[in-house]
Amino acid sequence: MFIHWGLYAVPAGMWKGEAVHGFGEWLMFRKRIPLAEYGKLAGQFNPADFNADEWVKIARDAGMKYIVITAKHHDGFAMFKSECSDYNIYDATPFKRDPMKELAEACGKYGLKLCFYYSQAQDWAHPGGLNNTWDYDPAEKDFEKYYNEKCAPQIRELLTNYGPIGILWCDTPGVMEKKYAKAIVELVRSLQPDCLINTRVGHEYGDYTSMSDNAIPRFAYKKPWETPATLNDTWGFKTGDRKWKTASELIRLLVDINGKGGNYLLNVGPDAKGVIPAESAGILRQVGEWMKINGDSIYGTVASPEDPYMNNWGNITYKPGKLYLHVYKWPDEARMIYLMHMRAEVTKAYFLAQPDKEIPVFEGMRPSTDGGEPVVTQRYVPGNTTYWTMVRLPEKPITDPDTVICLELDREMEFGELI
């Protein structure tokens, strides 16, 4: 779960009675709002309905394993108690609590990893931070002063005061010099060696690749990667954004990403009261119901050995020794799925929704003569140790919107083996 939450939740996409185009969290930048004026939002920010346990349970029940929250976004406002800047939720708002501390406790209770988003280069509240050109003269910016006064000290606070942190999630390095990216990596390694860093720290540093927002590569990657994505059109809360993705869309996007070896970092934008929108929670709950049955086809998977663009019926995920067929579009009357040139034999087959009811596995062409029951058959091709594997489906899907068939194999398959 990605969480974008900050002062921008107060105006919620509106400024002086006008709807502001673009992402909610970019409102200060879009309207060139002076810091002296934007900072007054802190006096109105009192998320009394915030409940860390409820947030973490929403993530857990959706099947999520880690949370990345905006500890500080580009507007420079810290959503934690910071000793190096009083421009933070504890000191500058009526709330007088540290929600990051409460989330750390809730994540520990429910078994999720807590991760922090930190805008390391853009900071519209500090004279030396990047991209506030309406309050501060760009020619007079002193990035090193910003880094030493605010960036490094706050990263140190985040990795010192909240227990084990899974990821420091950086963003938009822009023109930040390489030496600062290197310094951030070294700082993180010195404080929490097991904490991952995404590639948006800049200059080709980072432990795994952050794709562009809502971007899914066409082909699979062997190296670890992640897609940050929205549930609607924005990240930070906007009252006017009602373009919600459906649970069916999210499940298929999740399968596509996992089938290519990636992770899905899916965003919610809580409101100024500290509540995750009911629409977001409801959609995630539906995804969670599907995950309870089919999670084995998602967790621990690696890049699929088959090119997903070869399939007109659905997609494939894979973990060593298991191939998962995700059937979205039920095939024609023959109800057949073909997997060509597999270098592994199917030893067992079943629907994840019916794990105790095995699908018969034969060698030969039995599906053409059997009745309407699901059957897996293989035809061995001598000389190159390959199988043509055919799966005949039942008349109707087992689960909606994605029926998952697990094929257990006699050996591991290599990346790209079926391409």
C-alpha positions in Angstrom: 0.0 0.0 0.0 1.2 3.5 -1.0 -0.2 6.3 1.1 0.0 10.0 0.1 -1.1 12.1 3.0 -0.2 15.6 4.0 -1.4 19.2 4.3 -2.7 19.0 0.7 -5.6 16.8 2.1 -7.1 20.0 3.6 -7.8 21.9 0.3 -8.4 18.5 -1.4 -7.7 19.8 -4.9 -9.4 23.2 -4.5 -7.9 26.6 -4.0 -9.9 29.8 -3.4 -13.0 28.1 -4.8 -11.3 26.8 -7.9 -10.6 23.2 -8.8 -6.9 22.8 -9.5 -5.8 20.5 -12.3 -3.4 17.7 -11.6 -2.4 15.7 -8.6 -3.6 16.8 -5.2 -0.2 16.8 -3.5 1.2 19.2 -6.2 -1.3 22.0 -5.4 1.3 24.3 -3.9 3.5 24.0 -7.0 0.6 24.2 -9.5 -0.8 27.5 -8.0 2.6 28.9 -7.0 1.2 29.3 -3.5 3.6 31.3 -1.2 4.9 29.2 1.7 3.5 31.8 4.2 0.1 31.2 2.8 0.3 27.4 2.2 1.7 26.9 5.7 -1.5 28.2 7.2 -3.1 24.9 6.2 -1.2 23.4 9.2 -3.5 25.2 11.6 -6.5 23.6 9.9 -5.1 20.1 9.8 -6.5 18.0 12.7 -7.0 14.4 11.5 -8.8 13.4 14.7 -10.3 10.3 13.0 -6.9 8.8 12.1 -6.6 5.3 13.4 -3.4 3.5 12.5 -4.8 0.1 13.3 -7.6 0.6 10.8 -5.2 1.7 8.0 -3.0 -1.3 8.5 -5.9 -3.7 8.7 -7.2 -2.4 5.4 -3.8 -3.1 3.8 -3.5 -6.5 5.5 -7.0 -7.5 4.5 -6.3 -6.6 0.9 -3.4 -9.0 0.9 -0.7 -6.3 1.1 2.6 -7.0 2.8 4.2 -3.5 3.2 3.2 0.1 3.5 5.0 3.1 2.0 3.8 6.5 3.4 4.8 10.0 2.6 6.8 11.0 5.7 7.7 14.2 3.7 6.4 15.1 0.3 7.6 17.9 -2.0 5.8 20.6 0.0 8.4 20.1 2.7 5.9 19.3 5.5 7.0 16.4 7.8 4.2 14.0 8.8 6.3 13.0 11.9 7.8 14.7 14.9 11.1 16.2 13.6 13.7 17.9 15.8 15.4 19.7 13.0 12.3 21.5 11.6 9.1 22.5 13.5 7.3 22.5 10.1 5.8 19.1 11.1 2.5 17.5 12.1 3.4 17.3 15.8 4.6 20.9 16.3 2.6 22.9 13.7 -0.9 21.4 13.8 -3.6 21.0 16.4 -3.2 17.2 16.1 -0.1 17.0 18.3 0.5 13.4 17.6 3.1 11.5 15.5 1.2 9.2 13.1 4.4 7.6 11.9 5.0 6.3 15.4 1.4 4.9 15.6 1.8 3.3 12.2 5.0 1.7 13.2 3.3 0.1 16.2 0.3 -1.1 14.1 2.5 -2.6 11.4 4.4 -4.5 14.1 1.1 -5.7 15.5 -0.3 -7.0 12.2 2.9 -8.2 10.6 3.4 -5.6 7.8 6.6 -3.8 7.0 6.6 0.0 7.3 8.5 2.0 4.7 8.9 5.8 4.3 8.6 8.0 1.3 10.9 11.0 1.6 11.3 13.7 -1.0 15.1 14.1 -0.9 15.5 16.8 -3.5 12.3 18.8 -3.9 11.4 20.8 -0.8 9.2 23.8 -1.4 9.5 24.9 2.3 13.3 25.3 2.4 15.3 28.0 0.6 17.8 25.4 -0.6 15.4 22.7 -1.7 14.6 22.3 -5.4 11.7 23.8 -7.4 10.2 26.6 -5.2 11.1 29.4 -7.6 8.3 31.8 -6.5 9.5 32.2 -2.9 13.2 31.8 -3.4 15.6 33.0 -6.1 17.0 29.9 -7.9 20.3 31.6 -8.3 20.7 31.8 -4.6 19.7 28.3 -3.7 22.2 26.4 -1.5 21.3 22.7 -1.8 24.1 21.6 0.4 22.7 23.7 3.3 19.3 22.1 2.7 20.8 18.7 2.7 22.8 19.2 5.9 20.1 21.1 7.8 17.0 19.1 6.8 17.3 16.2 4.4 20.0 14.1 6.1 18.8 14.9 9.7 15.3 13.9 8.9 16.3 10.7 7.1 18.4 9.9 10.2 15.3 10.5 12.4 13.1 8.2 10.2 15.6 5.4 10.4 16.3 5.8 14.1 13.0 6.5 15.8 10.6 4.0 14.2 12.1 0.6 14.4 13.0 -1.5 11.4 12.1 0.2 8.1 11.7 -1.8 4.9 12.3 0.8 2.3 13.4 4.4 2.1 11.3 5.4 -1.0 12.9 8.5 -2.7 11.5 10.5 -5.5 12.2 13.1 -8.2 16.0 13.6 -7.8 15.9 16.1 -10.6 19.2 18.0 -10.9 20.4 16.8 -7.5 24.1 16.1 -7.7 25.4 12.5 -7.6 27.3 13.1 -4.4 24.0 13.6 -2.5 22.5 10.4 -3.8 25.6 8.6 -2.8 25.5 10.2 0.7 21.9 9.2 1.2 22.7 5.6 0.3 25.7 5.5 2.7 23.6 7.1 5.4 20.8 4.5 5.1 23.4 1.7 5.0 25.0 3.0 8.2 21.7 3.2 10.1 19.7 0.2 8.7 21.7 -2.1 6.4 18.7 -4.2 5.6 16.6 -1.1 4.5 16.0 -1.1 0.7 16.4 2.0 -1.4 14.5 2.5 -4.7 16.2 3.8 -7.8 14.5 7.2 -7.6 17.2 8.2 -5.2 19.0 9.1 -8.4 22.2 8.5 -10.4 21.6 4.8 -10.9 21.8 4.0 -7.2 19.2 1.9 -5.5 18.4 -1.8 -4.8 15.4 -2.2 -7.2 13.8 -0.3 -10.0 10.9 2.1 -9.5 9.0 2.3 -12.8 7.3 5.5 -13.9 3.9 6.2 -12.2 1.3 3.7 -13.3 3.7 2.3 -15.9 3.9 -1.5 -16.6 6.7 -2.7 -18.9 5.8 -4.7 -21.9 8.2 -7.5 -21.1 9.3 -9.3 -18.0 12.4 -8.2 -16.0 14.6 -10.6 -14.1 15.8 -7.8 -11.8 13.5 -6.6 -8.9 11.1 -3.8 -9.9 7.9 -2.1 -8.7 5.1 -0.1 -10.2 3.7 2.7 -8.1 0.0 3.2 -9.1 -3.1 5.1 -8.3 -6.6 3.8 -7.4 -8.1 6.8 -9.2 -6.4 9.6 -11.0 -4.6 11.3 -8.1 -2.3 10.4 -5.3 -3.1 13.0 -2.6 -6.8 13.3 -1.7 -9.1 15.2 -4.0 -12.8 15.4 -3.5 -13.5 15.7 -7.2 -11.6 12.6 -8.3 -14.2 9.8 -8.6 -12.5 7.7 -11.4 -12.0 4.6 -9.3 -10.5 1.4 -10.8 -12.6 -1.7 -10.2 -11.4 -4.7 -8.3 -11.4 -6.7 -11.5 -9.1 -4.2 -13.1 -6.7 -4.1 -10.1 -6.5 -7.9 -10.0 -5.6 -8.1 -13.7 -3.0 -5.4 -13.3 -1.6 -7.2 -10.3 -1.3 -10.4 -12.2 0.3 -8.6 -15.2 2.9 -7.0 -12.9 3.7 -10.1 -10.9 3.9 -12.2 -14.1 6.6 -9.8 -15.3 8.5 -10.1 -12.0 7.4 -6.9 -10.3 5.6 -5.6 -7.2 2.4 -3.5 -7.3 2.5 -0.5 -5.0 -1.1 0.7 -4.9 -2.0 4.1 -3.5 -4.7 5.4 -1.2 -5.1 9.1 -0.4 -6.6 9.7 3.1 -8.6 12.8 3.7 -7.9 15.6 6.2 -9.8 13.8 8.9 -7.4 10.9 8.6 -9.8 8.5 6.9 -9.0 6.3 3.9 -11.9 7.0 1.4 -14.7 4.4 1.7 -14.4 3.7 -2.1 -10.7 2.8 -1.8 -11.3 0.6 1.2 -14.2 -1.2 -0.4 -12.3 -1.9 -3.7 -9.3 -3.2 -1.7 -11.6 -5.4 0.3 -12.8 -7.1 -2.9 -9.2 -7.6 -4.0 -8.5 -9.1 -0.7 -11.3 -11.7 -1.0 -9.8 -12.9 -4.3 -6.3 -12.9 -2.7 -7.5 -15.2 0.1 -8.2 -17.9 -2.4 -5.5 -17.1 -5.0 -2.7 -15.5 -3.1 -0.4 -18.5 -3.8 -0.3 -17.4 -7.4 1.0 -13.9 -6.4 3.3 -14.2 -3.3 6.8 -15.4 -4.0 6.4 -15.3 -7.8 9.2 -14.4 -10.2 9.1 -13.4 -13.9 7.1 -15.8 -15.9 8.9 -18.1 -18.4 6.2 -17.3 -21.0 5.6 -14.1 -22.9 2.1 -13.0 -21.7 1.3 -11.4 -25.0 1.0 -14.8 -26.5 -2.2 -15.5 -24.6 -5.7 -14.3 -25.6 -7.3 -15.9 -22.6 -5.4 -14.3 -19.7 -2.0 -14.3 -18.1 0.6 -16.4 -16.3 2.5 -16.1 -13.0 5.2 -18.4 -11.9 7.2 -19.6 -8.9 9.8 -22.3 -9.1 8.0 -25.6 -9.8 4.6 -24.0 -10.3 2.9 -22.3 -13.2 -0.3 -20.4 -12.6 -2.8 -19.8 -15.4 -5.0 -16.8 -14.8 -8.0 -17.2 -17.0 -9.9 -13.9 -17.6 -11.5 -14.6 -20.9 -13.1 -18.0 -21.2 -12.1 -19.7 -24.5 -14.5 -20.7 -27.2 -16.6 -23.8 -27.3 -13.5 -26.1 -27.2 -12.5 -24.3 -24.0 -8.8 -25.1 -24.6 -5.7 -23.4 -23.4 -2.4 -24.3 -25.2 1.1 -24.0 -23.8 3.7 -24.8 -26.4 7.2 -26.0 -26.1 7.3 -26.5 -22.3 10.4 -28.1 -21.1 8.7 -29.4 -18.0 6.1 -32.1 -17.3 2.9 -31.3 -15.4 2.7 -33.7 -12.4 -0.4 -32.2 -10.8 -3.1 -29.7 -11.7 -5.9 -28.1 -9.8 -7.9 -24.8 -9.4 -6.7 -22.7 -6.5 -10.4 -22.3 -5.5 -10.6 -26.1 -5.3 -7.2 -27.3 -4.2 -8.4 -30.7 -3.0 -10.0 -31.6 -6.3 -7.2 -32.5 -8.8 -7.6 -32.0 -12.5 -6.7 -35.3 -14.3 -3.3 -35.2 -16.1 -2.8 -37.4 -19.2 -0.3 -37.9 -21.9 -2.0 -37.9 -25.3 -5.1 -36.3 -26.8 -7.7 -37.2 -24.2 -9.5 -33.8 -24.1 -10.9 -34.4 -27.6 -12.8 -37.5 -26.4 -13.6 -36.8 -22.7 -16.8 -35.1 -21.5 -17.0 -31.6 -20.2 -14.8 -32.0 -17.2 -11.4 -30.1 -17.0 -8.5 -32.2 -18.2 -4.7 -31.5 -18.7 -3.0 -33.4 -21.4 0.6 -33.4 -22.7 2.1 -34.5 -25.9 5.8 -35.2 -25.7 8.1 -34.1 -28.5 11.1 -36.5 -28.7 14.5 -35.1 -29.3 14.2 -31.7 -27.7 12.6 -32.7 -24.4 9.5 -30.5 -24.8 5.8 -30.9 -24.2 2.8 -29.4 -25.8 0.5 -28.9 -22.9 -3.3 -28.5 -23.3 -5.8 -27.5 -20.6 -9.5 -28.0 -21.2 -11.6 -25.8 -18.9 -15.0 -26.5 -17.4 -18.0 -24.8 -19.0 -18.0 -21.8 -16.6 -15.3 -19.9 -14.6 -14.7 -21.1 -11.0 -14.0 -17.6 -9.6 -14.6 -14.1 -10.9 -12.9 -12.1 -12.4 -9.9 -14.5 -12.6 -10.0 -18.3 -12.4 -6.5 -19.6 -11.4 -5.2 -23.0 -12.4 -2.0 -24.3 -10.7 0.2 -26.6 -12.8 2.8 -28.3 -10.6 5.9 -29.2 -12.6 8.6 -31.8 -12.4 11.4 -29.2 -12.7 12.0 -25.5 -12.6 11.7 -23.5 -15.7 14.1 -20.7 -16.8 13.1 -17.1 -17.5 12.1 -16.8 -21.2 11.8 -20.5 -21.7 8.4 -20.4 -23.3 8.9 -17.1 -25.2 
